[in-house]
Amino acid sequence: MARPSLREKLASSAVETLHASGFHGCSIQDITEAAGVPKGSFFNHFENKEALAIDTLRRYLENSGSDIMFDTTKPPLERLKSHFLFLASKFENCNFERGCLLGNFATEMTKEYPRMREELRLVFETWCGAVESILREAQAAGDIDPRHDPGELGRFLVNAWEGVALRLKITRDRGPIDEFFHITFKVLLK
């Protein structure tokens, strides 16, 4: 089996390091140490720390469970709930300490790093669009109130979820997750 390249070691290590410590909470030295590579090799593979953070964001998204939303063998609202349950399990697996990397980067980087800001804007737009698509399907199936605007509701759900991710870092328990599921699936989308 081929050994991972230095770039791959840096990139995969950065997902863990940046998610655990935040963009401003860790240095390039921390990232290279976690990857077990010489610090000098960093700039052979990444222009700067922001470029690594953008790569990290893309890798994080690969494991976000977004494919669950597109499994058309299941009803739309079941897919939506399964997607958020998957995300909730990721929070639980790290004892509710890390939050969502998207929200973490948004609060840390949007002013000083315009490339990351644009990357995050596109990610949130795509995520909201996927949720909107599911809600349109649910409306067409008669599962949710046709008076709801699916785009507005999709953005609201994503924004509410990011609020949950933030609160979890404070409460360190399932309370915000349980409230989200109750309001979303038993009140709003019933």
Secondary structure, DSSP 8 states (H G I E B T S, - for coil): -----HHHHHHHHHHHHHHHH-TTTS-HHHHHHHHTS-GGGHHHH-SSHHHHHHHHHHHHHHTS-GGGGG-TTS-HHHHHHHHHHHHHHHHHHTTT-S--HHHHHHHHHTTT-HHHHHHHHHHHHHHHHHHHHHHHHHHHTT-S-TTS-HHHHHHHHHHHHHHHHHHHHHH-SSHHHHHHHHIIIIIIT-
